[in-house]
């Protein structure tokens, strides 16, 4: 392959890894609130990232969350991923699998936020040579906080991504989200998140998303977000999902 296409495939692999780690749907920033004990969340979702070098994403991915104990959530994402370098052929297949466990260790109080962590592991199941994975195990070690004020909820925090691979470097993530429940049906929100360079000689990135959650019933929900880069890579991103809660 040409040098340009090789770089684009590598970028696609990195973006697919980031896409599967979408955290608190429909946002990239996560919260410390786990699924309730013995409850389930199922997502059928799709996520996309577009730069001038490549388009990557999942079509679709399945996410399952289970409340394994009071304050403890187990988590898995299994994606079908695609990668399309600019001017190249599209690859499609199994992407890297995400495993995680969310633990809340401080409950929200009148004057203090909820606090928790959500370690995640990106298992290299995708074909890295086709841009469907990174070929390495990646680990996120975060700290998340959340506070509610009537119809308003805000959460955020950050962490460290362990990012092995030739030319890669470990990088930090910081993000914050604000949302407001408009009615029993609709909640709108927005987030801003920042990542330090993930490659030697790379650039930091600042991005935003605007999101919408529709609660059709107690069990059936639709989630959507879209945004773009502000500083760093020129990127457009989007996410949509059907969620079933039991």
C-alpha contacts under 8 A as a table, 3 or more apart, distances in Angstrom:
res1	aa1	res2	aa2	distance
1	X	5	X	6.19
1	X	6	X	6.19
2	X	5	X	5.27
2	X	6	X	6.18
3	X	6	X	5.05
3	X	7	X	6.22
4	X	7	X	5.21
4	X	8	X	6.20
5	X	8	X	4.89
5	X	9	X	6.10
5	X	85	X	6.48
5	X	86	X	7.51
5	X	88	X	7.37
6	X	9	X	5.19
6	X	10	X	6.28
7	X	10	X	5.11
7	X	11	X	6.14
8	X	11	X	4.98
8	X	12	X	6.05
8	X	53	X	5.39
8	X	54	X	5.90
8	X	85	X	5.47
8	X	86	X	7.32
9	X	12	X	4.91
9	X	13	X	6.22
9	X	54	X	7.49
9	X	83	X	7.43
9	X	84	X	7.84
9	X	85	X	6.00
9	X	129	X	7.70
9	X	130	X	6.78
9	X	131	X	5.02
10	X	13	X	5.11
10	X	14	X	6.39
10	X	131	X	6.21
10	X	134	X	7.85
11	X	14	X	5.15
11	X	15	X	6.15
11	X	53	X	7.88
11	X	54	X	7.39
11	X	131	X	7.82
12	X	15	X	5.05
12	X	16	X	6.07
12	X	54	X	6.11
12	X	55	X	6.90
12	X	56	X	5.74
12	X	83	X	5.87
12	X	84	X	7.55
12	X	85	X	7.23
12	X	131	X	5.37
12	X	132	X	7.48
13	X	16	X	5.17
13	X	17	X	6.37
13	X	56	X	7.99
13	X	83	X	7.54
13	X	128	X	6.58
13	X	130	X	7.97
13	X	131	X	4.24
13	X	132	X	5.55
13	X	133	X	4.93
13	X	134	X	5.29
14	X	17	X	5.19
14	X	18	X	6.36
14	X	133	X	7.28
14	X	134	X	6.28
15	X	18	X	4.94
15	X	19	X	5.94
15	X	49	X	6.98
15	X	56	X	6.54
15	X	57	X	7.58
16	X	19	X	4.87
16	X	20	X	6.26
16	X	56	X	5.95
16	X	57	X	5.61
16	X	58	X	7.53
16	X	81	X	7.14
16	X	82	X	8.00
16	X	83	X	7.81
16	X	95	X	7.56
16	X	131	X	7.79
16	X	132	X	6.62
16	X	133	X	6.53
17	X	20	X	5.48
17	X	21	X	6.53
17	X	96	X	6.69
17	X	122	X	7.24
17	X	133	X	6.39
17	X	134	X	6.95
18	X	21	X	5.15
18	X	22	X	6.95
19	X	22	X	5.69
19	X	47	X	6.31
19	X	48	X	7.04
19	X	49	X	7.45
19	X	57	X	6.22
19	X	58	X	7.46
20	X	47	X	7.83
20	X	58	X	7.49
20	X	61	X	7.98
20	X	77	X	7.09
20	X	79	X	7.16
20	X	96	X	7.61
20	X	97	X	7.75
20	X	98	X	6.99
21	X	28	X	7.54
21	X	98	X	7.01
21	X	122	X	7.91
22	X	25	X	6.57
22	X	26	X	7.49
22	X	27	X	6.50
22	X	28	X	4.75
22	X	29	X	7.74
23	X	26	X	7.97
23	X	27	X	6.61
23	X	28	X	5.17
23	X	29	X	6.16
23	X	30	X	5.12
24	X	27	X	5.22
24	X	28	X	6.05
24	X	29	X	5.99
24	X	30	X	4.29
24	X	31	X	6.36
25	X	28	X	7.08
25	X	30	X	7.96
25	X	223	X	7.13
26	X	211	X	6.60
26	X	212	X	7.83
26	X	213	X	7.90
26	X	223	X	5.73
26	X	224	X	5.70
26	X	225	X	5.68
26	X	239	X	6.36
26	X	240	X	7.09
26	X	241	X	7.74
27	X	30	X	7.09
27	X	191	X	7.23
27	X	209	X	7.15
27	X	211	X	7.27
27	X	225	X	6.84
28	X	175	X	7.94
28	X	193	X	7.78
29	X	156	X	6.07
29	X	157	X	7.71
29	X	174	X	8.00
29	X	175	X	5.35
29	X	176	X	6.27
29	X	177	X	6.70
29	X	191	X	7.19
29	X	193	X	7.03
30	X	144	X	6.87
30	X	155	X	7.37
30	X	156	X	6.24
30	X	157	X	7.87
31	X	116	X	7.86
31	X	144	X	5.57
31	X	145	X	6.35
31	X	146	X	6.28
31	X	155	X	5.72
31	X	156	X	6.16
32	X	102	X	7.13
32	X	103	X	7.21
32	X	104	X	5.85
32	X	114	X	6.67
32	X	115	X	5.72
32	X	116	X	4.52
32	X	117	X	6.20
32	X	118	X	7.35
32	X	143	X	7.96
32	X	144	X	5.20
32	X	145	X	5.93
32	X	146	X	6.61
33	X	71	X	7.69
33	X	102	X	7.89
33	X	104	X	6.44
33	X	114	X	7.57
33	X	116	X	7.37
33	X	146	X	7.92
34	X	67	X	6.90
34	X	71	X	5.98
34	X	72	X	6.02
34	X	73	X	5.21
34	X	102	X	6.06
34	X	103	X	6.86
34	X	104	X	6.83
35	X	39	X	6.34
35	X	40	X	6.98
35	X	41	X	7.49
35	X	65	X	7.00
35	X	66	X	6.30
35	X	67	X	4.88
35	X	71	X	7.78
35	X	72	X	7.47
35	X	73	X	5.75
36	X	39	X	5.41
36	X	40	X	8.00
36	X	67	X	5.19
36	X	69	X	7.96
36	X	70	X	7.00
36	X	71	X	7.33
36	X	73	X	7.91
37	X	66	X	7.75
37	X	67	X	4.27
37	X	68	X	5.92
37	X	69	X	5.12
37	X	70	X	5.25
37	X	71	X	7.29
37	X	72	X	7.53
38	X	66	X	6.71
38	X	67	X	4.87
38	X	68	X	6.03
38	X	69	X	7.08
39	X	66	X	5.91
39	X	67	X	5.31
39	X	245	X	7.52
39	X	246	X	5.68
40	X	64	X	7.31
40	X	65	X	5.73
40	X	66	X	4.67
40	X	67	X	6.54
40	X	245	X	5.70
40	X	246	X	5.08
41	X	63	X	7.90
41	X	64	X	5.71
41	X	65	X	5.00
41	X	66	X	6.52
41	X	243	X	6.90
41	X	244	X	5.86
41	X	245	X	4.61
41	X	246	X	6.53
42	X	62	X	7.36
42	X	63	X	5.81
42	X	64	X	4.78
42	X	65	X	6.66
42	X	243	X	5.60
42	X	244	X	5.10
42	X	245	X	6.39
43	X	61	X	7.98
43	X	62	X	5.62
43	X	63	X	4.94
43	X	64	X	6.51
43	X	241	X	6.23
43	X	242	X	5.69
43	X	243	X	4.54
43	X	244	X	6.50
44	X	60	X	6.78
44	X	61	X	6.11
44	X	62	X	4.97
44	X	63	X	6.76
44	X	241	X	5.56
44	X	242	X	5.42
44	X	243	X	6.67
45	X	58	X	7.91
45	X	59	X	7.51
45	X	60	X	5.53
45	X	61	X	5.35
45	X	62	X	6.35
45	X	63	X	7.77
45	X	239	X	7.36
45	X	240	X	5.68
45	X	241	X	4.01
45	X	242	X	6.39
46	X	57	X	7.27
46	X	58	X	5.21
46	X	59	X	5.18
46	X	60	X	4.77
46	X	61	X	6.01
46	X	239	X	5.85
46	X	240	X	5.62
46	X	241	X	6.43
47	X	57	X	5.24
47	X	58	X	5.30
47	X	59	X	7.23
47	X	60	X	7.75
47	X	237	X	7.53
47	X	238	X	5.69
47	X	239	X	4.37
47	X	240	X	6.63
48	X	55	X	7.31
48	X	56	X	5.78
48	X	57	X	4.17
48	X	58	X	6.56
48	X	237	X	5.52
48	X	238	X	5.31
48	X	239	X	6.55
49	X	55	X	5.79
49	X	56	X	5.38
49	X	57	X	6.02
49	X	235	X	6.68
49	X	236	X	5.67
49	X	237	X	4.43
49	X	238	X	6.74
50	X	53	X	7.99
50	X	54	X	6.06
50	X	55	X	4.41
50	X	56	X	6.54
50	X	235	X	5.48
50	X	236	X	5.16
50	X	237	X	6.44
51	X	54	X	5.39
51	X	55	X	6.30
51	X	233	X	7.41
51	X	234	X	5.84
51	X	235	X	4.73
51	X	236	X	6.75
52	X	86	X	7.12
52	X	234	X	7.19
52	X	235	X	7.75
53	X	85	X	5.96
53	X	86	X	5.10
54	X	83	X	7.16
54	X	84	X	5.53
54	X	85	X	4.17
54	X	86	X	5.10
55	X	83	X	5.94
55	X	84	X	5.16
55	X	85	X	6.42
55	X	86	X	7.62
56	X	81	X	7.44
56	X	82	X	5.56
56	X	83	X	4.48
56	X	84	X	6.30
57	X	81	X	5.65
57	X	82	X	5.60
57	X	83	X	6.86
58	X	61	X	5.76
58	X	79	X	6.00
58	X	80	X	5.50
58	X	81	X	4.24
58	X	82	X	6.13
58	X	95	X	7.98
59	X	79	X	7.39
59	X	80	X	5.65
59	X	81	X	6.00
59	X	82	X	7.20
60	X	79	X	6.25
60	X	80	X	5.65
60	X	81	X	7.36
61	X	77	X	6.79
61	X	78	X	5.68
61	X	79	X	3.90
61	X	80	X	5.75
61	X	81	X	7.83
62	X	77	X	5.64
62	X	78	X	5.36
62	X	79	X	6.19
63	X	75	X	7.47
63	X	76	X	5.76
63	X	77	X	4.34
63	X	78	X	6.53
64	X	75	X	5.87
64	X	76	X	5.48
64	X	77	X	6.55
65	X	73	X	6.49
65	X	74	X	5.63
65	X	75	X	4.58
65	X	76	X	6.70
66	X	73	X	5.45
66	X	74	X	5.26
66	X	75	X	6.67
67	X	70	X	7.26
67	X	71	X	7.65
67	X	72	X	5.91
67	X	73	X	4.53
67	X	74	X	6.54
68	X	72	X	5.71
68	X	73	X	5.57
68	X	74	X	6.38
69	X	72	X	4.95
69	X	73	X	7.06
71	X	102	X	7.92
71	X	103	X	5.73
71	X	104	X	5.04
71	X	105	X	7.26
72	X	101	X	7.00
72	X	102	X	5.71
72	X	103	X	4.78
72	X	104	X	6.66
73	X	101	X	5.52
73	X	102	X	4.95
73	X	103	X	6.59
74	X	99	X	7.96
74	X	100	X	6.09
74	X	101	X	4.60
74	X	102	X	6.54
75	X	98	X	7.86
75	X	99	X	5.67
75	X	100	X	4.91
75	X	101	X	5.85
75	X	102	X	7.73
76	X	97	X	7.36
76	X	98	X	5.46
76	X	99	X	4.61
76	X	100	X	6.45
77	X	97	X	5.80
77	X	98	X	4.96
77	X	99	X	6.71
78	X	94	X	7.97
78	X	95	X	7.38
78	X	96	X	7.45
78	X	97	X	5.15
78	X	98	X	6.81
79	X	94	X	6.08
79	X	95	X	5.30
79	X	96	X	7.02
79	X	97	X	6.73
80	X	92	X	7.14
80	X	93	X	5.34
80	X	94	X	4.58
80	X	95	X	5.51
81	X	92	X	5.68
81	X	93	X	5.50
81	X	94	X	5.82
81	X	95	X	5.00
81	X	132	X	5.95
82	X	90	X	6.76
82	X	91	X	5.41
82	X	92	X	4.33
82	X	93	X	6.58
82	X	131	X	7.80
82	X	132	X	6.29
83	X	90	X	5.65
83	X	91	X	5.26
83	X	92	X	6.69
83	X	130	X	7.33
83	X	131	X	5.70
83	X	132	X	6.29
84	X	88	X	6.31
84	X	89	X	5.97
84	X	90	X	4.32
84	X	91	X	6.41
85	X	88	X	5.03
85	X	89	X	6.91
85	X	90	X	7.20
91	X	130	X	6.10
91	X	131	X	7.40
91	X	132	X	7.35
92	X	132	X	7.23
93	X	126	X	7.29
93	X	127	X	7.87
93	X	132	X	6.95
94	X	125	X	6.90
94	X	126	X	5.27
94	X	127	X	7.56
94	X	132	X	7.06
95	X	124	X	7.81
95	X	125	X	5.92
95	X	126	X	4.03
95	X	127	X	7.22
95	X	132	X	5.21
95	X	133	X	5.59
96	X	122	X	6.18
96	X	123	X	5.53
96	X	124	X	4.91
96	X	125	X	4.54
96	X	126	X	4.81
96	X	132	X	7.28
96	X	133	X	5.33
96	X	134	X	7.63
97	X	122	X	5.71
97	X	123	X	5.07
97	X	124	X	6.78
97	X	125	X	6.14
97	X	126	X	7.97
98	X	120	X	6.75
98	X	121	X	5.58
98	X	122	X	4.60
98	X	123	X	6.08
99	X	120	X	5.66
99	X	121	X	5.15
99	X	122	X	6.63
99	X	123	X	7.55
100	X	118	X	6.64
100	X	119	X	5.62
100	X	120	X	4.24
100	X	121	X	6.12
101	X	118	X	5.61
101	X	119	X	6.02
101	X	120	X	6.93
102	X	116	X	7.25
102	X	117	X	5.78
102	X	118	X	4.08
102	X	119	X	6.80
103	X	116	X	5.50
103	X	117	X	5.44
103	X	118	X	6.24
104	X	107	X	7.14
104	X	114	X	7.49
104	X	115	X	6.00
104	X	116	X	4.07
104	X	117	X	6.54
105	X	114	X	7.97
105	X	115	X	6.09
105	X	116	X	5.42
106	X	113	X	7.76
106	X	114	X	5.36
106	X	115	X	4.92
106	X	116	X	6.70
107	X	113	X	7.23
107	X	114	X	4.76
107	X	115	X	6.77
108	X	112	X	6.02
108	X	113	X	4.72
108	X	114	X	3.99
108	X	115	X	7.52
108	X	146	X	7.57
108	X	147	X	6.83
109	X	112	X	5.14
109	X	113	X	6.35
109	X	114	X	7.37
112	X	147	X	7.50
113	X	145	X	6.05
113	X	146	X	5.28
113	X	147	X	4.87
114	X	145	X	5.47
114	X	146	X	5.05
114	X	147	X	6.41
115	X	143	X	7.42
115	X	144	X	5.77
115	X	145	X	4.61
115	X	146	X	6.69
116	X	143	X	6.04
116	X	144	X	5.37
116	X	145	X	6.62
117	X	141	X	7.65
117	X	142	X	5.66
117	X	143	X	4.77
117	X	144	X	5.81
118	X	141	X	7.05
118	X	142	X	6.12
118	X	143	X	7.22
118	X	144	X	7.86
119	X	139	X	7.19
119	X	140	X	5.46
119	X	141	X	4.95
119	X	142	X	6.35
120	X	139	X	5.66
120	X	140	X	5.11
120	X	141	X	7.05
121	X	137	X	6.87
121	X	138	X	5.77
121	X	139	X	4.65
121	X	140	X	6.61
122	X	137	X	5.55
122	X	138	X	4.94
122	X	139	X	6.31
123	X	136	X	7.20
123	X	137	X	5.17
123	X	138	X	7.02
124	X	133	X	6.26
124	X	134	X	6.43
124	X	135	X	5.06
124	X	136	X	5.40
124	X	137	X	5.75
125	X	133	X	6.88
125	X	135	X	7.58
126	X	132	X	4.95
126	X	133	X	4.35
126	X	134	X	7.37
126	X	135	X	7.27
127	X	130	X	5.62
127	X	131	X	6.56
127	X	132	X	5.07
127	X	133	X	5.51
127	X	134	X	7.77
127	X	135	X	7.27
128	X	131	X	4.99
128	X	132	X	5.45
128	X	133	X	4.52
128	X	134	X	5.07
128	X	135	X	5.24
129	X	132	X	7.55
130	X	133	X	7.85
131	X	134	X	7.24
136	X	164	X	6.41
136	X	165	X	6.75
137	X	163	X	7.78
137	X	164	X	7.31
138	X	161	X	6.96
138	X	162	X	5.56
138	X	163	X	5.39
138	X	164	X	6.88
139	X	161	X	5.63
139	X	162	X	5.06
139	X	163	X	7.20
140	X	159	X	6.73
140	X	160	X	5.72
140	X	161	X	4.49
140	X	162	X	6.36
141	X	159	X	5.38
141	X	160	X	5.36
141	X	161	X	6.56
142	X	157	X	7.46
142	X	158	X	5.42
142	X	159	X	3.80
142	X	160	X	6.38
143	X	157	X	5.79
143	X	158	X	5.75
143	X	159	X	6.12
144	X	155	X	7.19
144	X	156	X	5.51
144	X	157	X	4.68
144	X	158	X	6.67
145	X	155	X	5.46
145	X	156	X	5.57
145	X	157	X	6.15
146	X	153	X	7.35
146	X	154	X	5.76
146	X	155	X	4.09
146	X	156	X	6.65
147	X	153	X	5.91
147	X	154	X	5.61
147	X	155	X	6.42
148	X	151	X	7.53
148	X	152	X	5.71
148	X	153	X	4.24
148	X	154	X	6.35
149	X	152	X	5.04
149	X	153	X	6.18
150	X	153	X	7.75
151	X	180	X	5.54
151	X	181	X	5.28
151	X	182	X	7.60
152	X	178	X	7.36
152	X	179	X	5.85
152	X	180	X	4.54
152	X	181	X	6.63
153	X	178	X	6.01
153	X	179	X	5.44
153	X	180	X	6.40
154	X	176	X	7.52
154	X	177	X	5.62
154	X	178	X	4.38
154	X	179	X	6.27
155	X	176	X	5.92
155	X	177	X	5.46
155	X	178	X	6.72
156	X	174	X	7.71
156	X	175	X	5.46
156	X	176	X	4.16
156	X	177	X	6.00
157	X	174	X	5.81
157	X	175	X	5.70
157	X	176	X	6.44
158	X	172	X	7.32
158	X	173	X	5.11
158	X	174	X	4.22
158	X	175	X	6.13
159	X	172	X	5.81
159	X	173	X	5.38
159	X	174	X	6.82
160	X	170	X	7.16
160	X	171	X	5.90
160	X	172	X	4.59
160	X	173	X	6.28
161	X	170	X	5.67
161	X	171	X	5.34
161	X	172	X	6.07
161	X	173	X	7.43
162	X	169	X	7.75
162	X	170	X	4.89
162	X	171	X	6.99
163	X	168	X	6.29
163	X	169	X	5.74
163	X	170	X	4.77
163	X	171	X	7.18
163	X	198	X	7.32
164	X	168	X	6.03
164	X	169	X	6.71
164	X	170	X	7.26
165	X	168	X	5.27
165	X	169	X	7.83
167	X	199	X	5.69
167	X	200	X	5.56
168	X	198	X	5.85
168	X	199	X	4.21
168	X	200	X	5.93
169	X	197	X	7.51
169	X	198	X	5.15
169	X	199	X	5.15
169	X	200	X	6.19
170	X	198	X	6.07
171	X	195	X	6.82
171	X	196	X	5.37
171	X	197	X	6.07
171	X	198	X	5.25
172	X	195	X	5.56
172	X	196	X	5.35
173	X	193	X	7.25
173	X	194	X	5.77
173	X	195	X	4.59
173	X	196	X	6.80
174	X	193	X	5.54
174	X	194	X	5.17
174	X	195	X	6.52
175	X	191	X	7.07
175	X	192	X	5.71
175	X	193	X	3.91
175	X	194	X	6.19
176	X	191	X	5.55
176	X	192	X	5.72
176	X	193	X	6.40
177	X	189	X	7.07
177	X	190	X	5.67
177	X	191	X	4.10
177	X	192	X	6.66
178	X	189	X	5.50
178	X	190	X	5.68
178	X	191	X	6.46
179	X	187	X	6.81
179	X	188	X	5.52
179	X	189	X	3.82
179	X	190	X	6.46
180	X	187	X	5.61
180	X	188	X	5.62
180	X	189	X	6.27
181	X	184	X	7.51
181	X	186	X	6.20
181	X	187	X	4.19
181	X	188	X	6.55
182	X	185	X	7.61
182	X	186	X	5.59
182	X	187	X	5.53
182	X	188	X	7.31
183	X	186	X	5.39
183	X	187	X	7.09
184	X	215	X	7.07
185	X	214	X	5.36
185	X	215	X	4.91
185	X	216	X	6.14
186	X	212	X	7.09
186	X	213	X	5.77
186	X	214	X	4.73
186	X	215	X	6.43
187	X	212	X	5.83
187	X	213	X	5.14
187	X	214	X	6.61
188	X	210	X	7.73
188	X	211	X	5.73
188	X	212	X	4.60
188	X	213	X	6.43
189	X	210	X	5.91
189	X	211	X	5.13
189	X	212	X	6.46
190	X	208	X	7.30
190	X	209	X	5.61
190	X	210	X	4.35
190	X	211	X	5.89
191	X	208	X	5.51
191	X	209	X	5.37
191	X	210	X	6.62
192	X	206	X	7.30
192	X	207	X	5.80
192	X	208	X	4.37
192	X	209	X	6.70
193	X	206	X	5.88
193	X	207	X	5.55
193	X	208	X	6.30
194	X	204	X	7.43
194	X	205	X	5.62
194	X	206	X	4.47
194	X	207	X	6.47
195	X	198	X	7.89
195	X	204	X	5.68
195	X	205	X	5.28
195	X	206	X	6.67
196	X	203	X	7.15
196	X	204	X	4.43
196	X	205	X	6.58
197	X	200	X	7.36
197	X	201	X	7.67
197	X	202	X	5.18
197	X	203	X	4.89
197	X	204	X	4.54
197	X	205	X	7.40
198	X	202	X	6.56
198	X	203	X	7.75
198	X	204	X	7.83
199	X	202	X	4.91
199	X	203	X	7.85
203	X	232	X	5.95
203	X	233	X	7.71
204	X	231	X	7.49
204	X	232	X	5.82
205	X	229	X	7.10
205	X	230	X	7.51
205	X	231	X	5.37
205	X	232	X	4.55
205	X	233	X	6.49
206	X	229	X	5.95
206	X	230	X	5.39
206	X	231	X	4.91
206	X	232	X	6.63
207	X	227	X	7.32
207	X	228	X	5.72
207	X	229	X	4.18
207	X	230	X	5.23
207	X	231	X	7.00
208	X	227	X	5.41
208	X	228	X	5.92
208	X	229	X	6.60
208	X	230	X	7.36
209	X	225	X	6.13
209	X	226	X	5.19
209	X	227	X	4.10
209	X	228	X	6.87
210	X	225	X	5.42
210	X	226	X	5.66
210	X	227	X	6.20
211	X	223	X	7.55
211	X	224	X	5.53
211	X	225	X	4.00
211	X	226	X	6.63
212	X	223	X	5.92
212	X	224	X	5.29
212	X	225	X	6.32
213	X	221	X	7.16
213	X	222	X	5.81
213	X	223	X	4.58
213	X	224	X	6.52
214	X	221	X	5.57
214	X	222	X	5.10
214	X	223	X	6.46
215	X	218	X	6.97
215	X	219	X	8.00
215	X	220	X	6.40
215	X	221	X	4.61
215	X	222	X	6.71
216	X	219	X	7.82
216	X	220	X	5.65
216	X	221	X	5.63
216	X	222	X	7.74
217	X	220	X	5.19
217	X	221	X	7.01
218	X	245	X	7.54
219	X	243	X	7.85
219	X	244	X	5.40
219	X	245	X	4.71
219	X	246	X	6.31
220	X	242	X	7.49
220	X	243	X	5.99
220	X	244	X	5.06
220	X	245	X	6.71
221	X	242	X	5.90
221	X	243	X	4.98
221	X	244	X	6.51
222	X	240	X	7.57
222	X	241	X	5.86
222	X	242	X	4.80
222	X	243	X	6.10
223	X	239	X	7.86
223	X	240	X	5.57
223	X	241	X	5.18
223	X	242	X	6.51
223	X	243	X	7.49
224	X	238	X	7.66
224	X	239	X	5.55
224	X	240	X	4.41
224	X	241	X	6.59
225	X	238	X	5.70
225	X	239	X	5.24
225	X	240	X	6.64
226	X	236	X	7.71
226	X	237	X	5.68
226	X	238	X	4.24
226	X	239	X	6.39
227	X	236	X	6.01
227	X	237	X	5.46
227	X	238	X	6.52
228	X	234	X	7.47
228	X	235	X	5.40
228	X	236	X	4.35
228	X	237	X	5.84
229	X	232	X	6.88
229	X	233	X	6.44
229	X	234	X	5.64
229	X	235	X	5.18
229	X	236	X	6.67
230	X	234	X	7.67
231	X	234	X	7.79
